[in-house]
Amino acid sequence: MQRAPVTVEEQLLQKAIKEECTWENLPKRIQATLSSKEEWHRRAPTRVIERLEGI
């Protein structure tokens, strides 16, 4: 079972992944927590796969 997101940033990140947002459409608050556009492109697919596998 997955744990519930704790912080607002985690909630926004999950919402952005769910909606498949591009880097340009990410809220500035989320962009600030990521070090680069490349990190977003690495993390988003990983999270989607984890969610689909039920991790």
Residue, then its C-alpha position, 0 to 999 in steps of 0.5 A: m500500500q502506498r503512503a499518502p503524500v505528506t507535503v504540499e510539494e509531494q501532492l503537487l508533484q503527484k498531480a503533475i505526474k498524473e496529468e503528465c505535465t510538461w516542464e513548462n506547465l509545472p508550477k514554479r513551486i515544483q520547478a524550484t524543488l527539482s534541480s533541472k528540467e532533465e531531472w523532471h524527465r527522469r523522475a516522472p516516468t519512474r513515478v508513473i511506472e511505480r504507480l502502475e506497479g503498485i509500489 
